């Protein structure tokens, strides 16, 4: 896999368990800082849908 620039939410600081995202021109990659080798690749449409669902509370318990 090509070199990716990973970003994490500022609220995580240097915490050991944070979501990390890398955005390229053709895909969005998501991983957990706990398992950095387990990377999910999303299309930009899938990423947009995921963010919309999170904002709408679809994953709230």
N, C-alpha and C positions, 0 to 999 in steps of 0.2 A: 504494500500500500504506500502511496506517496506520502511525503511528509505533510502532516496536517498541523494547523495552529489551533490548539484547543483552548476554549474559553470556559470559564465557570462563573456562576453568579457571585457577585461581590459579597453577598451575605454568607457565603461558605468560607471565605477567607482561605486559609490553608488547611481547612478541615479534611479529615480522612474519607469522608463519605459524601461526595458531591456529584451532581450531574455535570457532564462536560460536553460541549458541542463544538464541532468544527464545520465551517461552511465553505464550500467550494462553489464554483460556477455551475456545477451540474448535480450536486448532491449535498445533503446535510448528514453529518455523522454524529452519533450520540453514543456516549459510554458513561459508565460510572467510574469514579476515581478508585473505587475498591477493586474493580475488575477492568483495568485499562485495555486488556487485549480482547475483551468482548465488545465489539463495535457493531452498532446497528447502522445501516445505510438507508436513508430515506430520500425520496424524491422531494423536490421543493413543494409540490402539492401535498404530499403526505405530511411534511413538516408543518405546513400551514394548517392542515386539518387537525393535527395533534395539538398545536397551540390554541386553536379555536376551541377544541374540546376541553382543554385544561382551563381556559378562561371562563368557559360556560359551566364549570363545576361538574363535568361529566364523570370525573374520577374521584370526587369527594365521597367519603364514606358516610 
